[in-house]
Amino acid sequence: MLIATKERLVLPNMLPKKGKETEQIIVRSIVDKVKFSDKEQATLDIREEKGRVVWNDLPSKEVEFSEIELSLLQKAARTLDENGEVDQDNLDVYMKFRYYNVKKE
């Protein structure tokens, strides 16, 4: 799955901050997959301009999520919606995972 720069920035914030041990292990695995390398961080150059956070865009990153990670991402998206926390900053990543079809084998 291709994950855009903004999605990589926003995605960790939609994940549960607390939970059972196994859930937090899955969260850590997801965050590790989308985090930026030191080289990418230097290229990103995240900064504030005119009251907005801006960055240099990077090419989308191909990330393979396991079925259990995708299930947690879908649950996190549903929780955002149920709590009325979907906004314009997280809408794209919300839509990507809320309606993603996890294949059952």
C-alpha positions in Angstrom: 0.0 0.0 0.0 1.3 3.4 -0.9 1.4 5.9 2.0 1.9 9.6 1.2 4.0 11.9 3.3 1.1 13.6 5.0 -0.5 10.2 5.8 2.8 9.1 7.4 2.8 12.2 9.5 -0.9 11.9 10.5 -1.3 8.2 10.9 0.5 7.8 14.3 -1.8 10.3 15.8 -4.9 8.3 15.0 -3.6 5.2 16.7 -4.6 4.3 20.3 -2.3 5.9 22.9 -3.2 3.4 25.5 -4.5 -0.1 25.5 -3.7 -3.8 26.1 -0.2 -5.0 25.6 -0.8 -6.8 22.4 -2.6 -3.8 20.9 0.3 -1.5 21.8 2.8 -3.9 20.2 0.8 -3.7 17.0 0.7 0.1 17.3 4.5 0.2 17.6 4.9 -2.1 14.6 2.7 0.3 12.5 4.6 3.3 13.6 7.9 1.7 12.8 6.7 1.0 9.3 5.6 4.5 8.5 8.3 6.5 10.4 10.8 8.6 8.5 14.5 7.7 8.3 17.1 10.2 9.3 17.7 11.1 5.7 14.0 11.5 5.0 13.6 13.7 8.1 16.4 16.0 6.9 14.7 16.2 3.4 11.3 16.8 5.0 12.4 20.0 6.7 9.2 20.4 8.8 8.7 24.0 9.7 6.1 26.6 10.5 5.2 29.2 8.0 2.4 31.8 8.5 1.0 29.8 11.4 0.9 26.5 9.4 3.1 23.5 9.6 4.7 22.8 6.2 7.2 20.3 4.8 8.9 19.2 1.6 6.9 16.4 0.1 8.6 13.0 -0.4 7.6 10.2 -2.7 5.0 7.9 -1.3 6.3 4.9 0.5 5.2 1.4 -0.2 4.3 -0.2 3.2 3.0 -3.7 3.8 0.7 -4.0 6.7 -0.3 -7.4 8.1 -4.0 -8.3 8.4 -3.9 -7.6 12.1 -2.3 -4.2 11.6 -4.9 -3.3 9.0 -7.7 -4.4 11.4 -6.3 -2.1 14.1 -6.0 0.7 11.6 -9.7 0.2 10.6 -10.7 0.2 14.3 -8.7 3.4 14.9 -10.5 5.0 11.9 -13.9 3.9 13.2 -13.1 5.3 16.7 -12.1 8.7 15.1 -15.5 8.8 13.5 -17.4 7.7 16.5 -15.7 10.3 18.7 -16.3 13.1 16.1 -12.5 13.5 15.6 -12.3 13.3 11.8 -11.0 16.6 10.5 -9.5 17.9 7.2 -6.0 17.0 8.4 -6.8 13.3 9.0 -9.6 12.8 6.5 -7.4 11.2 3.7 -5.8 8.7 6.0 -9.1 8.1 7.7 -10.8 7.3 4.4 -7.9 5.1 3.3 -8.2 2.8 6.3 -11.9 3.1 7.2 -13.1 1.6 3.9 -10.1 -0.6 3.1 -11.1 -4.2 2.5 -9.1 -6.6 4.6 -8.9 -9.9 2.8 -9.9 -12.9 4.8 -8.1 -16.1 3.7 
